[in-house]
């Protein structure tokens, strides 16, 4: 099967993890041809060590969230479609006593148990220092991805990859990570010699590799840049506008609750899906790509 010869139709659903049931914030999955290949993306961001559900008496989120519900939902979706990729956009650490006591060990063990494939580095991953990230990676059966931090002079050199590729049902998927500027946000003594590189330039170079060298059919960015800012500060919306060939940006950092993904035009005037599902493990995003082989077409059709 030749790469990049797919028409892509996309269905979107964001699942609310609460009260032991799973409702949909939105669902517009369209009927597709029987021979289309379905690739399901499940994603979280900014879970912030919320291992347990919120209490039933919580004023805003009674009974919602929790790793157990997320695990049950993931298993349900994987039973429906084994070709499911599970991703996280950073800040798995910090926010409850579980992190204070275990430093991220429990978070990474649970993510591994749930079958996560990859995560990116959020700023709060550095809260116990860069050495702690390296120590906790011993408990991770998933990839930690970042392409725009130069980690060569740090303990994370060789432990963090810029991107990873996955193949599901003949569809090759490239996933890469981007992180926010740490200066002014995280103490220098915590991130040490980590160097921040412009995420737009890095994204352009990384996507070229994924499309031309790795021959990926889908390209996904795990971003901890934030959804949207006024001014010149780079964010997911600006990243989509200033690049090409990214199909999906899964965002984090700003704890933005999007009821459905935003459609942002890229440099080629093609739509990029940009999604973020809040924080604390309250929601899990779901994106379904329906890939149909075409001999001569590289068109992307997005129906929401």
C-alpha beads as a LAMMPS data file, in Angstrom:
LAMMPS data file: protein, C-alpha beads

304 atoms
303 bonds

1 atom types
1 bond types

-500.0 500.0 xlo xhi
-500.0 500.0 ylo yhi
-500.0 500.0 zlo zhi

Masses

1 110.0

Atoms # bond

1 1 1 0.000 0.000 0.000
2 1 1 1.558 3.257 -1.107
3 1 1 1.873 5.963 1.528
4 1 1 0.064 9.310 1.373
5 1 1 -2.568 7.905 -0.996
6 1 1 -5.525 8.176 1.341
7 1 1 -8.605 10.332 1.501
8 1 1 -9.241 11.098 5.179
9 1 1 -12.675 11.559 6.684
10 1 1 -12.740 12.550 10.315
11 1 1 -15.340 11.985 13.010
12 1 1 -15.029 13.659 16.380
13 1 1 -16.257 12.894 19.865
14 1 1 -15.148 14.141 23.286
15 1 1 -16.103 11.804 26.098
16 1 1 -17.013 13.061 29.556
17 1 1 -15.679 10.801 32.292
18 1 1 -18.170 11.119 35.112
19 1 1 -20.595 9.285 37.386
20 1 1 -19.456 5.924 36.060
21 1 1 -20.998 6.561 32.635
22 1 1 -19.702 8.014 29.414
23 1 1 -21.730 10.608 27.553
24 1 1 -20.605 12.496 24.466
25 1 1 -20.008 16.228 24.331
26 1 1 -20.386 15.925 20.599
27 1 1 -20.551 13.172 18.048
28 1 1 -20.649 13.654 14.324
29 1 1 -19.213 10.395 13.065
30 1 1 -20.283 10.062 9.488
31 1 1 -21.184 6.948 7.575
32 1 1 -18.171 5.826 5.575
33 1 1 -17.449 3.135 3.061
34 1 1 -17.017 -0.376 4.385
35 1 1 -13.469 -0.611 3.039
36 1 1 -12.287 2.520 4.893
37 1 1 -9.661 2.017 7.586
38 1 1 -10.681 3.469 10.947
39 1 1 -7.939 4.867 13.170
40 1 1 -9.135 6.069 16.582
41 1 1 -7.164 8.616 18.615
42 1 1 -7.888 8.911 22.345
43 1 1 -6.202 11.742 24.194
44 1 1 -5.831 13.590 27.487
45 1 1 -3.935 16.633 28.726
46 1 1 -3.102 18.240 32.060
47 1 1 -4.332 15.344 34.188
48 1 1 -2.217 16.755 37.043
49 1 1 -2.006 13.616 39.192
50 1 1 -5.773 13.268 39.556
51 1 1 -5.737 9.538 40.155
52 1 1 -9.081 9.396 41.948
53 1 1 -12.402 10.811 40.823
54 1 1 -13.575 14.061 42.362
55 1 1 -15.691 13.489 45.450
56 1 1 -19.442 13.164 45.063
57 1 1 -19.811 16.377 47.064
58 1 1 -17.455 18.428 44.881
59 1 1 -19.155 21.723 43.988
60 1 1 -18.176 21.732 40.313
61 1 1 -17.220 18.176 39.274
62 1 1 -19.064 15.781 41.627
63 1 1 -18.013 12.196 41.020
64 1 1 -16.262 12.949 37.751
65 1 1 -12.901 11.828 36.408
66 1 1 -10.547 9.251 37.852
67 1 1 -8.082 6.765 36.380
68 1 1 -10.436 3.807 36.835
69 1 1 -13.124 5.355 34.635
70 1 1 -10.568 6.354 32.034
71 1 1 -9.207 2.800 31.956
72 1 1 -12.706 1.373 31.520
73 1 1 -13.441 3.794 28.698
74 1 1 -10.155 3.033 26.924
75 1 1 -10.867 -0.701 27.088
76 1 1 -14.368 -0.144 25.723
77 1 1 -13.056 1.848 22.757
78 1 1 -10.230 -0.626 22.055
79 1 1 -12.752 -3.454 22.018
80 1 1 -14.766 -1.483 19.467
81 1 1 -11.674 -0.635 17.413
82 1 1 -8.309 -2.298 18.127
83 1 1 -6.618 0.321 15.920
84 1 1 -6.634 2.883 18.731
85 1 1 -3.750 5.206 19.601
86 1 1 -3.689 6.685 23.124
87 1 1 -1.854 9.980 23.622
88 1 1 -1.264 12.665 26.250
89 1 1 -0.222 16.306 25.861
90 1 1 1.738 16.744 29.089
91 1 1 1.424 17.847 32.721
92 1 1 0.598 14.377 33.947
93 1 1 2.445 15.428 37.136
94 1 1 1.594 17.761 40.051
95 1 1 -1.725 18.657 41.623
96 1 1 -2.580 16.044 44.279
97 1 1 -0.737 14.352 47.174
98 1 1 -0.072 11.356 44.909
99 1 1 2.603 13.406 43.195
100 1 1 3.940 14.775 46.487
101 1 1 4.399 11.239 47.830
102 1 1 5.427 9.307 44.709
103 1 1 6.928 11.931 42.404
104 1 1 5.157 10.726 39.260
105 1 1 5.776 6.994 39.624
106 1 1 2.101 6.196 40.067
107 1 1 1.048 8.432 37.186
108 1 1 3.410 6.743 34.723
109 1 1 2.593 3.249 35.974
110 1 1 -1.120 3.876 35.494
111 1 1 -0.644 5.410 32.062
112 1 1 1.354 2.314 31.113
113 1 1 -1.384 0.050 32.449
114 1 1 -3.967 1.966 30.415
115 1 1 -1.941 1.423 27.252
116 1 1 -0.815 4.952 26.460
117 1 1 1.477 5.066 23.453
118 1 1 3.091 8.484 23.942
119 1 1 3.097 11.706 25.951
120 1 1 4.931 14.989 25.663
121 1 1 6.708 16.977 28.375
122 1 1 4.673 19.595 30.199
123 1 1 6.238 22.299 32.353
124 1 1 5.023 20.569 35.529
125 1 1 6.963 17.443 34.645
126 1 1 9.984 19.492 35.816
127 1 1 8.526 20.286 39.257
128 1 1 10.791 17.770 41.032
129 1 1 13.682 18.456 38.685
130 1 1 14.836 16.996 35.404
131 1 1 16.480 14.081 37.220
132 1 1 13.065 13.051 38.506
133 1 1 11.689 12.850 34.954
134 1 1 14.505 10.458 34.064
135 1 1 13.849 8.389 37.184
136 1 1 10.121 8.111 36.505
137 1 1 10.658 7.053 32.885
138 1 1 11.755 3.706 34.303
139 1 1 8.047 3.177 35.071
140 1 1 6.794 4.249 31.627
141 1 1 5.942 1.715 28.921
142 1 1 5.160 4.583 26.549
143 1 1 7.331 7.110 24.709
144 1 1 8.055 10.576 26.065
145 1 1 8.325 12.867 23.040
146 1 1 9.711 16.359 22.550
147 1 1 11.286 17.852 19.437
148 1 1 11.965 21.457 20.496
149 1 1 13.930 20.972 23.726
150 1 1 17.653 20.462 23.205
151 1 1 18.386 17.854 25.856
152 1 1 21.899 16.868 24.760
153 1 1 23.574 18.214 27.895
154 1 1 20.997 16.788 30.284
155 1 1 20.200 13.475 31.900
156 1 1 17.285 13.081 29.461
157 1 1 19.572 12.842 26.438
158 1 1 18.604 9.618 24.660
159 1 1 15.578 9.039 26.888
160 1 1 13.286 11.488 25.091
161 1 1 12.700 11.165 21.345
162 1 1 11.560 13.955 18.999
163 1 1 8.977 11.703 17.358
164 1 1 7.694 8.148 17.125
165 1 1 5.904 6.295 14.334
166 1 1 3.150 3.710 14.700
167 1 1 1.524 1.479 12.106
168 1 1 -2.091 0.383 12.464
169 1 1 -3.985 -1.549 9.793
170 1 1 -1.537 -0.435 7.123
171 1 1 -1.783 3.239 8.106
172 1 1 1.471 4.817 9.278
173 1 1 1.102 7.497 11.953
174 1 1 3.801 9.945 13.005
175 1 1 3.584 11.586 16.434
176 1 1 5.898 14.360 17.656
177 1 1 5.992 16.564 20.755
178 1 1 6.459 20.275 21.415
179 1 1 6.971 22.037 24.736
180 1 1 6.505 25.557 26.052
181 1 1 9.291 28.039 26.830
182 1 1 10.533 27.130 30.314
183 1 1 12.387 30.350 31.165
184 1 1 10.202 32.451 33.441
185 1 1 7.853 29.526 34.011
186 1 1 10.123 26.945 35.640
187 1 1 13.165 27.521 37.826
188 1 1 16.432 27.102 35.923
189 1 1 17.722 24.756 38.611
190 1 1 14.910 22.353 37.735
191 1 1 15.339 22.173 33.952
192 1 1 19.114 22.850 34.021
193 1 1 20.725 22.774 30.553
194 1 1 17.500 22.203 28.630
195 1 1 17.425 24.608 25.676
196 1 1 14.185 25.819 24.104
197 1 1 14.053 25.938 20.290
198 1 1 11.414 27.760 18.257
199 1 1 8.538 25.266 17.962
200 1 1 7.359 26.417 14.517
201 1 1 10.768 25.892 12.913
202 1 1 11.153 22.539 14.645
203 1 1 7.656 21.461 13.626
204 1 1 8.337 22.250 9.980
205 1 1 11.542 20.195 9.973
206 1 1 10.006 17.310 11.925
207 1 1 6.923 17.088 9.722
208 1 1 9.108 16.985 6.608
209 1 1 10.896 13.960 8.060
210 1 1 7.644 12.273 8.984
211 1 1 6.095 12.834 5.546
212 1 1 9.104 12.379 3.264
213 1 1 11.448 10.015 5.087
214 1 1 9.089 8.064 7.345
215 1 1 6.253 8.185 4.743
216 1 1 3.538 8.784 7.339
217 1 1 -0.113 8.902 6.319
218 1 1 -1.181 10.816 9.439
219 1 1 0.854 13.377 11.383
220 1 1 -0.083 14.272 14.968
221 1 1 1.509 16.912 17.193
222 1 1 1.385 16.594 20.984
223 1 1 1.667 20.212 22.056
224 1 1 2.131 21.734 25.479
225 1 1 2.200 25.263 24.075
226 1 1 -1.346 26.348 24.975
227 1 1 -4.432 26.699 22.801
228 1 1 -4.509 30.398 21.837
229 1 1 -2.935 33.660 22.968
230 1 1 -3.190 37.241 21.819
231 1 1 0.059 38.792 20.651
232 1 1 2.981 36.913 19.143
233 1 1 3.411 34.109 21.659
234 1 1 3.309 30.788 19.839
235 1 1 0.314 28.568 20.555
236 1 1 -1.564 25.715 18.899
237 1 1 -3.645 27.994 16.684
238 1 1 -0.562 29.854 15.411
239 1 1 1.326 26.571 15.015
240 1 1 -1.424 25.242 12.761
241 1 1 -1.518 28.466 10.738
242 1 1 2.249 28.603 10.210
243 1 1 2.909 24.983 9.199
244 1 1 1.702 22.380 6.715
245 1 1 0.958 18.630 6.705
246 1 1 -0.063 18.356 10.377
247 1 1 -3.419 16.574 10.556
248 1 1 -4.108 16.915 14.282
249 1 1 -2.718 19.033 17.132
250 1 1 -3.536 17.655 20.579
251 1 1 -2.966 20.513 22.982
252 1 1 -2.375 21.152 26.657
253 1 1 -1.170 23.749 29.181
254 1 1 -4.089 26.206 29.077
255 1 1 -6.678 23.713 30.436
256 1 1 -9.020 24.678 27.618
257 1 1 -12.346 22.827 27.451
258 1 1 -13.214 22.575 23.770
259 1 1 -16.613 21.073 23.036
260 1 1 -15.265 20.053 19.645
261 1 1 -11.954 20.501 17.859
262 1 1 -11.241 23.790 16.137
263 1 1 -10.572 23.794 12.399
264 1 1 -7.582 26.028 11.598
265 1 1 -6.302 26.675 8.075
266 1 1 -2.627 25.905 7.533
267 1 1 -0.177 27.401 5.043
268 1 1 -1.775 25.384 2.249
269 1 1 -5.289 26.548 3.242
270 1 1 -6.088 23.034 4.443
271 1 1 -7.840 22.400 7.746
272 1 1 -5.920 21.236 10.804
273 1 1 -7.820 19.758 13.733
274 1 1 -6.814 21.385 17.042
275 1 1 -8.230 19.881 20.210
276 1 1 -7.844 20.178 24.003
277 1 1 -10.041 18.571 26.654
278 1 1 -9.626 20.607 29.830
279 1 1 -7.731 19.202 32.786
280 1 1 -7.733 16.737 35.718
281 1 1 -8.771 13.762 33.597
282 1 1 -12.358 14.981 33.456
283 1 1 -12.566 14.389 29.716
284 1 1 -10.961 12.137 27.160
285 1 1 -10.921 13.315 23.573
286 1 1 -11.711 10.977 20.715
287 1 1 -10.870 11.558 17.052
288 1 1 -11.710 8.947 14.390
289 1 1 -9.893 9.084 11.073
290 1 1 -11.423 7.073 8.239
291 1 1 -8.747 6.339 5.675
292 1 1 -9.754 5.224 2.210
293 1 1 -7.098 4.253 -0.304
294 1 1 -6.993 6.362 -3.448
295 1 1 -4.577 5.887 -6.319
296 1 1 -3.985 9.512 -7.176
297 1 1 -5.550 11.679 -4.500
298 1 1 -3.944 13.335 -1.473
299 1 1 -7.044 15.342 -0.573
300 1 1 -8.078 15.639 3.051
301 1 1 -11.821 15.747 3.713
302 1 1 -12.885 16.715 7.232
303 1 1 -16.525 16.396 8.232
304 1 1 -17.517 17.604 11.700

Bonds

1 1 1 2
2 1 2 3
3 1 3 4
4 1 4 5
5 1 5 6
6 1 6 7
7 1 7 8
8 1 8 9
9 1 9 10
10 1 10 11
11 1 11 12
12 1 12 13
13 1 13 14
14 1 14 15
15 1 15 16
16 1 16 17
17 1 17 18
18 1 18 19
19 1 19 20
20 1 20 21
21 1 21 22
22 1 22 23
23 1 23 24
24 1 24 25
25 1 25 26
26 1 26 27
27 1 27 28
28 1 28 29
29 1 29 30
30 1 30 31
31 1 31 32
32 1 32 33
33 1 33 34
34 1 34 35
35 1 35 36
36 1 36 37
37 1 37 38
38 1 38 39
39 1 39 40
40 1 40 41
41 1 41 42
42 1 42 43
43 1 43 44
44 1 44 45
45 1 45 46
46 1 46 47
47 1 47 48
48 1 48 49
49 1 49 50
50 1 50 51
51 1 51 52
52 1 52 53
53 1 53 54
54 1 54 55
55 1 55 56
56 1 56 57
57 1 57 58
58 1 58 59
59 1 59 60
60 1 60 61
61 1 61 62
62 1 62 63
63 1 63 64
64 1 64 65
65 1 65 66
66 1 66 67
67 1 67 68
68 1 68 69
69 1 69 70
70 1 70 71
71 1 71 72
72 1 72 73
73 1 73 74
74 1 74 75
75 1 75 76
76 1 76 77
77 1 77 78
78 1 78 79
79 1 79 80
80 1 80 81
81 1 81 82
82 1 82 83
83 1 83 84
84 1 84 85
85 1 85 86
86 1 86 87
87 1 87 88
88 1 88 89
89 1 89 90
90 1 90 91
91 1 91 92
92 1 92 93
93 1 93 94
94 1 94 95
95 1 95 96
96 1 96 97
97 1 97 98
98 1 98 99
99 1 99 100
100 1 100 101
101 1 101 102
102 1 102 103
103 1 103 104
104 1 104 105
105 1 105 106
106 1 106 107
107 1 107 108
108 1 108 109
109 1 109 110
110 1 110 111
111 1 111 112
112 1 112 113
113 1 113 114
114 1 114 115
115 1 115 116
116 1 116 117
117 1 117 118
118 1 118 119
119 1 119 120
120 1 120 121
121 1 121 122
122 1 122 123
123 1 123 124
124 1 124 125
125 1 125 126
126 1 126 127
127 1 127 128
128 1 128 129
129 1 129 130
130 1 130 131
131 1 131 132
132 1 132 133
133 1 133 134
134 1 134 135
135 1 135 136
136 1 136 137
137 1 137 138
138 1 138 139
139 1 139 140
140 1 140 141
141 1 141 142
142 1 142 143
143 1 143 144
144 1 144 145
145 1 145 146
146 1 146 147
147 1 147 148
148 1 148 149
149 1 149 150
150 1 150 151
151 1 151 152
152 1 152 153
153 1 153 154
154 1 154 155
155 1 155 156
156 1 156 157
157 1 157 158
158 1 158 159
159 1 159 160
160 1 160 161
161 1 161 162
162 1 162 163
163 1 163 164
164 1 164 165
165 1 165 166
166 1 166 167
167 1 167 168
168 1 168 169
169 1 169 170
170 1 170 171
171 1 171 172
172 1 172 173
173 1 173 174
174 1 174 175
175 1 175 176
176 1 176 177
177 1 177 178
178 1 178 179
179 1 179 180
180 1 180 181
181 1 181 182
182 1 182 183
183 1 183 184
184 1 184 185
185 1 185 186
186 1 186 187
187 1 187 188
188 1 188 189
189 1 189 190
190 1 190 191
191 1 191 192
192 1 192 193
193 1 193 194
194 1 194 195
195 1 195 196
196 1 196 197
197 1 197 198
198 1 198 199
199 1 199 200
200 1 200 201
201 1 201 202
202 1 202 203
203 1 203 204
204 1 204 205
205 1 205 206
206 1 206 207
207 1 207 208
208 1 208 209
209 1 209 210
210 1 210 211
211 1 211 212
212 1 212 213
213 1 213 214
214 1 214 215
215 1 215 216
216 1 216 217
217 1 217 218
218 1 218 219
219 1 219 220
220 1 220 221
221 1 221 222
222 1 222 223
223 1 223 224
224 1 224 225
225 1 225 226
226 1 226 227
227 1 227 228
228 1 228 229
229 1 229 230
230 1 230 231
231 1 231 232
232 1 232 233
233 1 233 234
234 1 234 235
235 1 235 236
236 1 236 237
237 1 237 238
238 1 238 239
239 1 239 240
240 1 240 241
241 1 241 242
242 1 242 243
243 1 243 244
244 1 244 245
245 1 245 246
246 1 246 247
247 1 247 248
248 1 248 249
249 1 249 250
250 1 250 251
251 1 251 252
252 1 252 253
253 1 253 254
254 1 254 255
255 1 255 256
256 1 256 257
257 1 257 258
258 1 258 259
259 1 259 260
260 1 260 261
261 1 261 262
262 1 262 263
263 1 263 264
264 1 264 265
265 1 265 266
266 1 266 267
267 1 267 268
268 1 268 269
269 1 269 270
270 1 270 271
271 1 271 272
272 1 272 273
273 1 273 274
274 1 274 275
275 1 275 276
276 1 276 277
277 1 277 278
278 1 278 279
279 1 279 280
280 1 280 281
281 1 281 282
282 1 282 283
283 1 283 284
284 1 284 285
285 1 285 286
286 1 286 287
287 1 287 288
288 1 288 289
289 1 289 290
290 1 290 291
291 1 291 292
292 1 292 293
293 1 293 294
294 1 294 295
295 1 295 296
296 1 296 297
297 1 297 298
298 1 298 299
299 1 299 300
300 1 300 301
301 1 301 302
302 1 302 303
303 1 303 304
